[in-house]
Amino acid sequence: MALTLDDPDPLTESLEAALQLGLHLEVSGGIEGRERLAELLLADGHRLVFRGFGLADCGRDPAWDPRLQRLLALAKGANAWVKLSGIGRVPHGWAQAAAGRMLEELGPKQLLCGSEWPHVTAAHAYVPSYVETLEWLEGLVTDEDARERVLGETSTALYGFPQLKPVCLRK
């Protein structure tokens, strides 16, 4: 279930039903100013996925971005994942530096790859293919074992899929 953490009151009934079903919540509004609600949800054992690098400030150096620091502090050791997504919207150099920091502090077990599908907003003229998305991820997560984990084991654990041997889709 995707939500912003701005004002969950209008969604309370749906949110409670989703949480009772054990669904994870995909946070699409970033973490800034919403840390307390995220902390409460995580403390209650709920699983959170932060999309688009947690919507950290791609105008700042990832080594010094306070938003990214708060996200990493919140996610470390919690039932939280960060989606590496934003191809075409996030500067590649920034994405490489942010992904490197996330790999170092969280490890691949808390990182997911986001394909940007479905492409529902006309505001983003660039619509990447899956091949372009995989190539982008290869540039972000250069270690093949870590990348396989991001693409396979992490998603398997989050979604509760049975353990399967990963299949290479490209050569």
WOSUL-V207390 format. One record per residue. RES is the residue in one small letter. SS is DSSP state (2 for helix, 1 for strand, 0 for the rest). PSI is psi as a letter, one per 40 degrees, with the letter a starting at -180 (999 if undefined). NEAR is the number of other ideal C-beta (glycine too) atoms within 8 Angstrom. Layout:
# WOSUL-V207390
RES,SS,PSI,NEAR  RES,SS,PSI,NEAR
This chain:
# WOSUL-V207390
m,0,h,9  a,1,h,7  l,1,i,12  t,0,i,6  l,0,f,10  d,0,c,6  d,0,g,4  p,2,e,10  d,2,d,5  p,2,e,5  l,2,e,8  t,2,d,8  e,2,d,6  s,2,d,8  l,2,d,12  e,2,d,8  a,2,d,8  a,2,d,10  l,2,d,11  q,2,d,6  l,0,e,6  g,0,e,4  l,0,i,7  h,0,i,10  l,1,h,15  e,1,h,12  v,1,h,17  s,0,e,9  g,0,e,9  g,0,i,10  i,0,d,15  e,0,h,8  g,0,e,4  r,0,e,12  e,2,d,10  r,2,d,6  l,2,d,9  a,2,d,14  e,2,d,9  l,2,d,8  l,2,d,10  l,2,d,13  a,2,d,6  d,0,e,7  g,0,e,5  h,0,i,10  r,0,h,9  l,1,h,15  v,1,h,14  f,1,h,17  r,0,i,12  g,2,f,12  f,2,f,17  g,2,e,14  l,2,f,12  a,0,i,13  d,0,h,7  c,0,e,11  g,0,e,3  r,0,i,10  d,0,h,6  p,0,d,12  a,0,d,6  w,0,e,6  d,0,h,12  p,2,d,6  r,2,d,14  l,2,d,15  q,2,d,8  r,2,d,11  l,2,d,13  l,2,d,12  a,2,d,7  l,2,d,13  a,2,d,13  k,0,h,8  g,0,e,2  a,0,i,8  n,0,g,7  a,1,i,13  w,1,i,14  v,1,h,15  k,1,h,14  l,1,g,16  s,0,i,11  g,0,e,12  i,0,h,11  g,0,e,9  r,0,d,7  v,0,h,11  p,0,h,6  h,2,d,8  g,2,d,6  w,2,d,10  a,2,d,15  q,2,d,10  a,2,d,11  a,2,d,14  a,2,d,13  g,2,d,9  r,2,d,12  m,2,d,14  l,2,d,13  e,2,d,6  e,2,d,8  l,0,d,12  g,0,i,8  p,2,e,12  k,2,e,9  q,2,e,11  l,1,h,17  l,1,i,12  c,1,h,12  g,0,h,10  s,0,e,8  e,0,e,11  w,0,i,4  p,0,i,3  h,0,g,7  v,0,e,3  t,0,h,5  a,0,e,4  a,0,d,3  h,0,h,9  a,0,d,4  y,0,h,7  v,0,h,8  p,0,i,11  s,0,i,6  y,2,d,7  v,2,d,7  e,2,d,9  t,2,d,13  l,2,d,11  e,2,d,8  w,2,d,12  l,2,d,13  e,2,d,9  g,2,d,8  l,2,d,10  v,0,g,13  t,0,d,7  d,0,h,7  e,2,d,6  d,2,d,6  a,2,d,11  r,2,d,13  e,2,d,10  r,2,d,11  v,2,d,14  l,2,d,10  g,2,c,9  e,2,d,9  t,2,d,15  s,2,d,10  t,2,d,12  a,2,d,8  l,2,d,11  y,2,e,6  g,0,f,5  f,0,i,7  p,0,i,4  q,0,h,4  l,0,i,6  k,0,h,3  p,0,i,7  v,0,h,4  c,0,h,5  l,0,e,4  r,0,i,5  k,0,999,2
